[in-house]
Amino acid sequence: MTTHRLMLIASLAIGALLCLSKPLLAHSFPAKEQPAAGQTLSSAPSEVSIRYDAPIEHLFANLQVLDAAGNNMAVGQPRVSSDGYTLSVKLNALKPGSYTVKWSVVCIDTHHTQGSYTFSLSGTGS
C-alpha cells in the first residue's frame, strides 16, 4: 500500500470514530417538563413528568416534588415510560405555593445527570 492510501484509510477511520463517539457520550437532559419550569398554575397538577432527550435507566431514576418546607409531595415511586424517555410521579394534593422538582437520572450509556426547577400554584382556581 502506498503512503497516500494508508493516510486516507487512517483519516477515514478517525472520522468514523469521531462520528460514532457522539452517541457514546450522550447524556439525558430534560426536553419537556410538565408543569414547565417557572410556570404558575391555577389548579394543582396530579403528576409531574419530564421527557428526556435520550432514554434513561429506570433503576436509577429519581424524581421528587418538594414543598417550601422540604416535604416530598410525590405518591409512590417515580415511573419510567416503556420507551425510556419519560419520568413521572403522581402527587398528593398540592396547596398554593412554590414547589421544587428535583430529578436525577442515568442515561442508558451510564452518564449521570441531575437538576431541579420550580413551579408555583396560585391561590385561585381549584
C-alpha positions, 0 to 999 in steps of 0.5 A, a space after each residue: 500500500 502506498 503512503 497516500 492510501 494508508 493516510 486516507 484509510 487512517 483519516 477515514 477511520 478517525 472520522 468514523 470514530 469521531 462520528 460514532 463517539 457522539 452517541 457514546 457520550 450522550 447524556 439525558 437532559 430534560 426536553 419537556 417538563 410538565 408543569 414547565 419550569 417557572 410556570 404558575 398554575 391555577 389548579 394543582 397538577 396530579 403528576 409531574 413528568 419530564 421527557 428526556 432527550 435520550 432514554 434513561 435507566 429506570 433503576 436509577 431514576 429519581 424524581 421528587 416534588 418538594 414543598 417550601 418546607 422540604 416535604 416530598 409531595 410525590 405518591 409512590 415511586 417515580 415511573 419510567 415510560 416503556 420507551 425510556 424517555 419519560 419520568 413521572 410521579 403522581 402527587 398528593 394534593 398540592 396547596 398554593 405555593 412554590 414547589 421544587 422538582 428535583 430529578 436525577 437520572 442515568 442515561 442508558 450509556 451510564 452518564 449521570 445527570 441531575 437538576 431541579 426547577 420550580 413551579 408555583 400554584 396560585 391561590 385561585 382556581 381549584 
